[in-house]
Structures are given as C-alpha cells and as structure tokens.
Amino acid sequence: MTILYEVGDAIKGDLIVAEARKIKKPKIIVKTGRHKSQQIILEENVFCVVRKKTRFHPE
C-alpha cells in the first residue's frame, strides 16, 4: 500500500475511511448545476484508506 505525504497528494474512491484527531464542521458545497456535496476538514494525524475503488476511472 502506498502512503502519500506531500501537499497536493489526493485519493479517490467510492468509500473512504478516515481517522483524525480533529474533524471540523461539515459544509455544503456546490458541485455542478443543482448537484451539491459535503466537505469536511480533518486535522492532526490524519489517515485515510480507500475501502472501495471507483468503478469508472481513467487509467
């Protein structure tokens, strides 16, 4: 398993499990048109793991 540490590193999946010492309040963000999504900020010793990969992704 690869662990990423640099600023700008990203993970993508259909199901991601995250652990963190601090979780800031979720907020609603606009994606496209009428579609909305939620965003949270994880702080201090954050670790995320993809539990289910996306079905549609460019290779």
Buried (B, 14 or more C-beta within 10 A) or exposed (E): EEEEEEEEEEEEBEEEEEEBEEBEEEEEEEEEEEEEEEEEEBEEEEEBEBEEEEEEEEE
